[in-house]
Amino acid sequence: MKRYKLFTTVALMAVCASPVFAANKDMVQLQTQVQAIQDQLTQMKQSFDERMGVMRNLVEQSTDTMNKLNGTMSELQKSLAQQHTDSGTRTDQLSGQIQALNDSVDELKARLNKMSQQLDTMQAAGQNLNTAPAGTTGGTGTPGAAVAPGTSGVPQASAPPPDVLYNNALRDYNSANYQLAVQEFGDYMKYYPTTDLAGNAQFYLADIEYRQGNYEQAVKDYDKVLEMYPGGNKAQAAQLKKGYALLELGQRSAGIKELNSLVQRYPRTIEAQQARDRLRKLGATASSAKPSASRP
């Protein structure tokens, strides 16, 4: 009985231990799998963190590069704007210098023409003296006393010589003594409307009105320059300033049309370049330049 009881006890213990052993084995396998999964997750996290670090560095480098590019672009824009402003200023200065040079050349030409006329008159008087009969040089037929030099036989009793009057007017204009300059240029147009400098005088009358803000009258007087002296050296400047005056009056379409006409008529002049710059600032496109009929 004792042996039977012992055998029974051992058998029961074996039967009970078998499921427990199997359960422990499954748990070990499950724990092993869980650990493997955890190891994989850890590796994936490390790989993800490394890649995110690389991406973060790339983003930061790209941001720095973009900031540098933006700074460079801003500097370039400022530089271009400054260059454009300086170019416009230089163009205006050059235009003024060329205008002053043209005035000096015109004045010199007028003086040379006057000297040429005086020489021609003196030469004719000498020839007449050499060929005149004796006793006739002291009478009223003396050649040298009949015609005043530079007046074409029609002396003006109350007018100063044309070169003196023009030079005085130009000096007062450059000194901003506009009231006196208007009077002097007006006298020049009254007494000498057909001389080489008459177109210049008319231009300065219009330009004084423009500078004083009388744009409507300035447009009319610029038109006189274009109509009465189309071949004069102030035609381009008159058309340019007429366009400016129309813009000042708020007549945008008419002003743009006038500036485009200037570009077409005189495409290679400094006034045409100024017109293009003004059209660009207005957001208007300059018309295609055509060869000028009156000046290359």
C-alpha positions in Angstrom: 0.0 0.0 0.0 2.8 2.3 0.8 4.4 1.6 -2.6 1.1 2.1 -4.4 0.6 5.4 -2.6 4.0 6.5 -3.6 3.6 5.5 -7.1 0.3 7.3 -7.3 1.8 10.4 -5.9 4.7 10.4 -8.3 2.3 9.8 -11.2 0.1 12.7 -10.2 3.1 15.0 -9.8 4.3 14.0 -13.3 0.9 14.7 -14.8 0.6 18.1 -13.1 4.2 19.1 -14.0 3.8 18.5 -17.7 1.4 21.4 -18.4 3.4 23.7 -16.2 6.5 22.9 -18.2 4.8 23.4 -21.5 3.4 26.7 -20.3 6.8 27.9 -19.2 8.3 27.0 -22.6 5.6 29.1 -24.4 6.2 32.0 -22.1 9.9 31.9 -22.8 9.3 31.9 -26.5 6.9 34.7 -26.2 9.3 36.7 -24.1 12.0 36.0 -26.7 9.8 37.3 -29.5 8.8 40.4 -27.6 12.4 41.1 -26.8 13.3 40.7 -30.5 10.5 43.1 -31.4 11.7 45.6 -28.8 15.3 45.3 -30.2 14.0 46.0 -33.7 11.9 48.9 -32.5 15.0 50.3 -30.7 17.1 50.0 -33.9 14.3 51.6 -36.0 14.1 54.4 -33.5 17.8 55.0 -33.6 17.8 54.9 -37.4 14.9 57.3 -37.5 16.6 59.7 -35.1 19.7 59.6 -37.2 17.9 60.3 -40.4 15.8 63.0 -38.7 19.1 64.6 -37.5 20.5 64.5 -41.1 17.2 66.0 -42.4 17.3 68.7 -39.7 20.8 69.6 -40.7 19.9 69.7 -44.4 16.9 71.9 -43.6 19.0 74.3 -41.5 21.6 74.5 -44.2 19.0 75.1 -46.8 17.4 77.8 -44.6 20.8 79.5 -44.1 21.5 79.3 -47.9 18.0 80.8 -48.6 18.6 83.6 -46.1 22.0 84.3 -47.7 20.4 84.3 -51.1 17.7 86.7 -50.0 20.3 89.0 -48.5 22.3 88.9 -51.7 19.1 89.6 -53.8 18.2 92.5 -51.6 21.7 93.9 -52.0 21.5 93.4 -55.7 18.1 95.1 -55.9 19.4 98.1 -53.9 22.5 98.3 -56.1 20.4 98.2 -59.2 18.0 100.8 -57.9 21.0 103.0 -56.9 22.6 102.5 -60.3 19.3 103.3 -62.0 19.0 106.5 -59.9 22.6 107.4 -60.6 22.1 106.7 -64.3 19.1 109.0 -64.4 20.9 111.7 -62.5 23.9 111.4 -64.8 21.6 111.5 -67.9 19.9 114.6 -66.6 23.3 116.2 -65.9 24.6 115.2 -69.3 21.5 116.6 -70.9 22.0 119.9 -69.2 25.7 119.9 -70.2 24.9 119.1 -73.8 22.2 121.8 -73.8 24.7 124.3 -72.4 27.2 123.2 -75.0 24.7 123.6 -77.8 23.9 127.1 -76.6 27.6 127.9 -76.6 28.0 126.5 -80.1 24.9 128.4 -81.3 26.3 131.6 -79.8 29.6 131.0 -81.5 27.9 130.3 -84.8 25.9 133.5 -84.5 29.1 135.5 -83.8 30.9 133.8 -86.7 28.0 134.6 -89.0 28.0 138.2 -87.9 31.8 138.5 -88.4 31.4 136.9 -91.8 28.7 139.4 -92.7 30.9 142.3 -91.5 33.8 141.0 -93.5 31.6 140.7 -96.6 30.4 144.2 -96.1 33.9 145.5 -95.6 35.1 143.7 -98.6 32.2 145.0 -100.7 32.9 148.5 -99.4 36.6 148.3 -100.3 35.8 147.1 -103.8 33.3 149.9 -104.3 35.8 152.4 -103.0 38.4 151.1 -105.5 35.9 151.3 -108.4 34.0 154.5 -107.5 34.6 157.7 -109.5 36.6 160.4 -107.8 34.6 162.8 -105.7 31.7 160.4 -104.9 33.0 158.8 -101.7 32.0 161.7 -99.5 28.4 161.9 -100.6 25.3 160.0 -99.5 26.2 157.2 -101.8 29.0 156.0 -99.6 28.6 152.1 -99.4 29.9 151.8 -95.9 27.3 154.2 -94.5 24.2 152.8 -96.1 23.7 149.4 -94.4 24.5 148.6 -90.8 26.3 145.2 -90.4 24.1 142.3 -89.4 20.8 144.1 -90.0 20.2 143.2 -93.6 19.5 146.8 -94.5 16.6 147.2 -91.9 18.2 148.6 -88.8 16.2 148.4 -85.6 16.2 151.8 -83.8 15.3 150.6 -80.3 16.7 147.0 -80.3 20.2 146.1 -79.1 22.3 143.8 -81.3 21.0 140.2 -81.5 24.0 138.6 -80.0 24.0 141.0 -77.1 20.3 140.6 -76.4 20.5 136.8 -76.6 23.5 136.5 -74.4 22.0 138.8 -71.8 18.8 136.7 -71.8 20.6 133.4 -71.6 22.7 134.7 -68.7 19.6 135.8 -66.8 17.9 132.4 -67.5 20.9 130.5 -66.1 20.9 132.8 -63.1 17.2 132.0 -62.5 16.3 135.7 -63.1 13.3 134.5 -65.1 11.3 137.8 -65.1 14.1 139.7 -66.9 15.0 136.7 -69.1 11.3 136.5 -70.3 11.5 140.1 -71.3 14.8 139.7 -73.1 13.8 136.6 -74.9 10.5 138.2 -75.8 12.4 141.2 -77.3 14.6 138.8 -79.2 11.6 137.1 -80.7 10.1 140.4 -81.5 13.1 141.9 -83.3 14.9 138.9 -84.6 12.4 136.1 -85.2 14.2 134.6 -88.2 17.7 134.3 -86.9 19.4 130.9 -86.1 18.9 131.5 -82.3 15.2 132.4 -82.6 14.1 128.8 -81.9 16.3 128.7 -78.9 14.8 131.9 -77.5 11.3 130.5 -78.0 12.3 127.3 -76.3 13.6 129.1 -73.2 10.4 131.1 -73.0 8.5 127.8 -72.8 11.0 126.3 -70.4 10.7 129.2 -68.0 6.9 128.7 -67.9 7.5 125.0 -67.3 9.9 125.7 -64.4 7.3 128.1 -62.9 4.6 125.4 -63.1 2.6 127.1 -65.9 2.4 123.8 -67.8 -0.6 124.6 -70.0 1.1 127.7 -71.5 4.4 125.8 -71.6 2.8 123.2 -73.9 1.6 125.9 -76.2 5.0 127.6 -76.4 6.8 124.2 -76.9 4.4 123.7 -79.8 5.6 127.0 -81.3 9.2 125.7 -81.3 8.1 122.5 -83.0 5.9 124.3 -85.6 8.0 127.3 -86.3 11.5 125.8 -86.0 11.2 122.1 -86.7 14.8 121.9 -87.9 16.3 123.8 -85.0 18.5 122.1 -82.4 15.9 122.6 -79.7 13.2 120.5 -81.4 14.0 117.3 -79.5 14.2 119.1 -76.1 10.9 121.0 -76.8 9.1 117.7 -77.6 10.5 116.0 -74.5 9.5 118.9 -72.2 6.1 119.1 -73.9 5.6 115.4 -73.0 6.7 116.1 -69.4 4.3 119.1 -69.2 1.3 117.0 -70.5 2.1 114.4 -67.8 2.2 117.2 -65.1 -1.3 118.3 -66.4 -2.6 114.8 -65.8 -2.9 114.0 -69.5 -1.2 110.7 -69.3 -2.2 109.3 -72.7 -1.2 112.5 -74.5 2.1 112.7 -72.6 3.0 109.0 -73.4 2.1 109.6 -77.0 4.4 112.6 -77.2 7.3 110.8 -75.6 6.8 107.8 -78.0 6.7 110.2 -80.9 10.1 111.7 -79.8 11.6 108.2 -79.5 10.4 107.4 -83.1 11.6 110.7 -84.6 15.0 111.0 -82.8 15.8 107.4 -81.6 19.5 108.0 -81.0 19.4 111.3 -79.1 19.9 111.8 -75.4 16.3 113.2 -75.3 15.0 109.9 -76.7 16.9 108.1 -73.9 15.3 110.3 -71.3 11.9 109.7 -72.9 12.5 105.9 -72.6 13.4 106.2 -69.0 10.3 108.2 -68.2 8.1 105.8 -70.1 9.7 102.9 -68.2 8.9 104.6 -64.9 5.3 105.1 -66.1 5.0 101.4 -66.9 4.5 102.2 -70.6 6.4 100.5 -73.4 8.3 102.7 -75.8 7.3 102.3 -79.4 9.6 100.8 -81.9 12.1 103.5 -83.1 11.8 104.6 -86.7 14.5 106.6 -88.5 14.0 110.3 -88.2 13.3 112.2 -91.4 15.0 115.4 -90.2 17.9 114.1 -88.1 19.8 110.8 -87.9 
